[in-house]
Amino acid sequence: MKKFYALAAAAFMAVSAFAQNGAPLYATGAGPAFEPAWSPKAPAVFKYADGVYTLELEGLTQFKISTASGVDAEGDGWVEFNGGVYGCNYGTELGVAVALEAGFENNIETPGAGDYTVTVAGDLSTITLTAKGEIDTSFPAVYVRGGMNGWGVDEAWQMKEVVPETVFSITVPAPIVAGDEFKFADDAWNKINCGGDGEAIMVDTETEVFNGGNPKNIKLEEEFDGTIWLNLNLDGAAYVYFDTTGGEDVPEWVTDALAGVKGVEVDNNVAPVYYNLQGIKVANPENGIFIQVKGNKVSKVVR
């Protein structure tokens, strides 16, 4: 009997976890649909009809959904919004229902920037993204943004793409003062928002940093005037190296990146080769996003 009640209680809790159907559902994120961007105190509100939530969003790249808003909250409202948050790793295939997870605080990333219809099941069990027209899958420029440039997009602080979408570098145009805070980010803080764990970083030492999920700002233990190397990972852990040695003593991934750039011979007459986003070779790419390699050119394509 006890076992029966335990199973019944578990089943009730499972159902209750998704017992939404008609109660308000909110979204905040990046793009013209959100004004201001990433504000739980001014969220977009889903429409509910016939057991389904829908929301039309323009220029969407990343967003979060929640059963709670921060409209009436003290502070910035994120505690309340994240208290009712649902999310997932959506992937790259459009029009597919993906399971939602309660308490999943990382941003939901779209397959590419564009206009979308976001559909959520009434019980919050799944989410589906449908593109309205073409989507932009191009990789954004990466900048050093912080106290040194007012956290803005400064062309002087744009990083060079050494290996497509992976390794970036910049010889800083001005010294970074010890304790001055900054991040690596794109122009809209969307796909790239790379920071640290709050501890001061040593120069000439490979250090793990993190992309996504709004990590803490980066700061250095001492003034830095040299070359920054960033090994970027869009799915989380990344690495940074603040080089004052002039390239004499750097991580292997830096030397590999430099060797690749200097040693590649151009041959654009070869047939393109395609890989999925997991790095697996694909003979007939279709219904998704793929990496195309043709000679020394690497690009992302939608098929």
C-alpha positions in Angstrom: 0.0 0.0 0.0 2.8 2.4 0.9 4.4 1.6 -2.5 1.1 2.4 -4.2 0.8 5.8 -2.5 4.4 6.6 -3.3 3.9 5.9 -7.0 0.6 7.9 -7.0 2.4 10.8 -5.3 5.2 10.7 -7.8 2.7 10.6 -10.7 0.8 13.6 -9.2 4.1 15.6 -8.8 5.0 14.8 -12.4 1.7 16.0 -13.7 1.7 19.1 -11.4 5.2 20.1 -12.7 3.5 20.8 -16.0 0.1 21.9 -14.8 0.1 25.3 -16.6 -2.6 25.3 -19.4 -3.7 28.9 -19.7 -1.8 30.6 -16.8 0.5 33.4 -18.0 3.7 32.5 -19.8 6.4 35.1 -20.3 9.6 35.5 -22.4 12.6 37.8 -22.4 15.6 37.8 -24.6 17.5 39.6 -27.5 16.0 41.1 -30.6 13.5 43.8 -31.7 10.7 41.9 -30.0 12.1 42.6 -26.6 12.3 46.3 -25.5 14.4 46.6 -23.5 16.4 43.4 -24.1 16.7 40.8 -21.4 14.4 42.5 -19.0 12.2 40.3 -16.7 10.4 43.5 -15.7 9.2 44.1 -19.2 8.6 40.6 -20.7 6.7 39.6 -23.8 3.6 37.6 -23.0 2.5 34.4 -24.9 -1.0 34.1 -26.3 -2.9 31.0 -25.2 -5.6 29.3 -27.3 -6.7 25.7 -27.9 -4.2 24.2 -25.5 -1.2 25.9 -27.0 1.0 29.0 -26.2 2.3 31.0 -29.2 4.5 34.1 -29.5 5.7 35.9 -32.7 9.3 37.2 -32.2 11.4 39.2 -34.7 15.1 39.1 -35.0 15.3 36.4 -32.4 18.6 34.8 -31.4 18.3 33.8 -27.7 15.6 34.0 -25.1 14.2 32.5 -21.9 10.6 31.6 -20.9 9.1 31.5 -17.5 5.8 31.2 -15.7 6.7 34.2 -13.5 7.6 37.7 -14.5 9.7 40.2 -12.6 7.2 43.0 -13.1 6.3 43.6 -9.5 9.6 42.4 -8.0 12.2 44.3 -6.1 15.6 44.7 -7.9 16.0 43.5 -11.5 13.3 40.8 -11.3 15.6 37.9 -12.3 15.2 36.0 -9.1 11.4 35.8 -9.7 11.7 35.1 -13.4 14.3 32.3 -12.9 12.1 30.8 -10.2 9.6 29.8 -12.9 12.0 29.3 -15.8 11.7 26.5 -18.4 14.3 25.8 -21.0 16.2 23.3 -23.2 19.1 22.9 -25.6 17.0 23.3 -28.7 19.4 22.2 -31.4 19.5 23.1 -35.1 16.4 21.4 -36.7 13.4 23.7 -37.1 9.8 22.7 -36.6 10.7 20.0 -34.1 9.1 19.7 -30.7 11.8 19.6 -28.0 11.2 18.6 -24.4 11.3 21.5 -21.9 12.9 21.2 -18.5 11.8 23.1 -15.4 14.6 25.1 -13.8 16.8 25.1 -17.0 18.3 28.5 -16.6 20.6 28.7 -19.7 19.3 30.7 -22.6 17.3 28.9 -25.4 19.4 29.5 -28.5 17.8 29.5 -31.9 19.4 27.9 -35.0 20.1 31.4 -36.4 18.9 35.0 -36.1 15.6 35.6 -37.7 11.8 35.9 -37.3 10.2 33.0 -35.4 6.9 31.6 -34.2 7.5 30.1 -30.8 5.0 27.4 -29.8 4.8 25.9 -26.4 2.6 23.0 -25.4 -0.1 24.0 -22.9 1.4 21.7 -20.2 4.9 23.2 -20.9 6.2 19.8 -21.9 7.6 20.9 -25.3 8.7 23.9 -27.4 8.8 24.3 -31.2 10.5 26.9 -33.2 9.3 27.7 -36.7 11.2 30.3 -38.8 9.3 32.9 -40.8 11.5 33.3 -43.8 15.3 33.1 -44.0 17.5 32.9 -40.9 21.0 34.2 -40.5 23.5 31.6 -39.3 26.6 33.7 -39.8 29.0 33.9 -36.9 29.1 37.3 -35.1 32.2 39.4 -34.6 33.8 39.0 -31.1 34.8 42.0 -29.1 36.6 42.7 -25.8 33.9 44.8 -23.9 34.5 46.3 -20.5 35.7 49.2 -18.4 38.3 50.1 -21.0 35.7 51.0 -23.6 32.5 51.7 -21.6 31.2 48.1 -22.3 30.4 49.2 -25.9 31.3 47.7 -29.3 34.6 49.3 -30.1 36.2 48.4 -33.5 39.7 48.9 -31.9 38.8 46.0 -29.5 37.5 43.6 -32.1 39.2 40.2 -32.0 40.7 38.5 -35.1 39.2 35.2 -36.1 42.2 32.9 -36.4 40.3 29.6 -36.7 36.7 30.0 -37.9 34.3 30.2 -34.9 36.9 28.7 -32.5 40.2 30.7 -31.9 40.3 34.5 -31.7 43.1 36.9 -30.9 43.8 40.6 -30.3 46.9 42.6 -29.5 45.3 45.1 -27.1 45.3 48.7 -28.4 45.8 50.0 -24.8 46.9 48.3 -21.5 44.2 46.6 -19.5 44.5 47.9 -15.9 44.6 45.3 -13.1 41.1 44.9 -11.7 39.4 46.4 -14.7 36.4 44.2 -15.5 35.5 43.0 -19.0 34.1 40.1 -21.1 34.3 38.7 -24.6 31.0 39.2 -26.4 29.3 39.9 -29.7 27.5 43.2 -30.4 24.2 42.2 -28.8 25.4 39.8 -26.0 23.6 37.0 -27.8 25.6 34.1 -29.1 28.8 35.1 -27.3 28.8 36.2 -23.6 32.1 34.8 -22.3 33.3 35.5 -18.8 35.0 34.0 -15.8 34.3 32.8 -12.2 34.9 36.1 -10.5 38.5 35.4 -9.5 41.4 37.5 -10.9 43.2 35.8 -13.7 47.0 35.5 -14.0 48.7 36.5 -17.3 50.8 33.9 -19.2 48.6 31.2 -17.7 46.0 29.2 -19.6 42.7 29.8 -17.8 39.2 28.3 -18.2 36.4 30.7 -18.9 32.7 30.2 -19.7 30.4 31.2 -22.6 26.6 31.6 -22.0 24.5 31.7 -18.9 25.8 35.2 -18.1 29.1 34.3 -16.4 30.9 36.8 -14.1 33.2 39.5 -15.5 36.9 38.8 -16.1 39.6 40.8 -14.3 43.4 40.4 -14.2 45.8 40.3 -11.3 48.2 42.8 -13.0 48.3 45.3 -15.8 48.4 43.6 -19.2 49.8 44.8 -22.5 50.1 42.0 -25.0 48.1 39.5 -27.0 44.9 37.8 -25.9 44.1 34.4 -27.2 40.6 33.0 -26.8 39.6 29.4 -27.5 35.9 29.7 -27.7 33.3 27.0 -27.1 29.7 28.1 -27.7 28.4 25.3 -25.5 30.2 26.3 -22.2 33.8 25.9 -21.1 36.4 27.9 -23.1 40.0 29.0 -22.6 41.8 32.3 -22.6 45.5 33.1 -22.5 46.9 36.6 -21.8 50.3 36.4 -23.6 53.1 38.8 -22.6 55.9 36.5 -24.1 55.4 37.5 -27.7 54.3 34.0 -28.6 57.3 32.3 -27.1 55.4 30.3 -24.5 51.8 29.8 -25.3 49.3 26.8 -25.1 49.4 24.2 -27.9 46.0 25.3 -29.2 47.5 28.7 -30.0 50.5 27.3 -31.9 48.2 24.9 -33.8 46.0 27.8 -34.7 48.9 29.8 -36.0 50.3 26.9 -37.9 46.9 26.3 -39.6 46.6 29.9 -40.7 50.2 30.1 -42.1 50.3 26.6 -43.6 47.1 26.2 -45.5 47.3 26.2 -49.3 44.3 27.5 -51.2 42.5 25.0 -53.4 39.0 26.2 -54.2 38.5 23.9 -57.1 37.9 20.9 -54.8 34.4 19.7 -54.1 33.0 20.9 -50.8 32.8 18.5 -47.8 30.0 18.8 -45.2 29.9 18.0 -41.5 27.1 18.3 -39.0 27.6 20.5 -35.9 28.9 17.4 -34.0 31.8 17.1 -36.4 30.5 14.0 -38.3 30.9 14.0 -42.0 27.6 14.1 -44.0 27.3 12.8 -47.5 24.0 14.4 -48.4 23.3 17.5 -46.1 19.7 18.5 -45.9 17.1 19.7 -43.3 19.6 21.5 -41.0 22.7 23.5 -40.5 26.1 22.2 -41.6 29.7 23.2 -41.8 31.0 23.4 -45.4 34.7 22.9 -46.0 36.0 23.8 -49.5 39.8 24.2 -49.8 40.8 26.5 -47.1 37.4 28.1 -46.7 35.1 27.0 -43.8 31.5 28.3 -43.7 28.2 27.5 -42.1 25.3 26.7 -44.4 21.6 25.9 -44.1 20.2 23.1 -46.3 
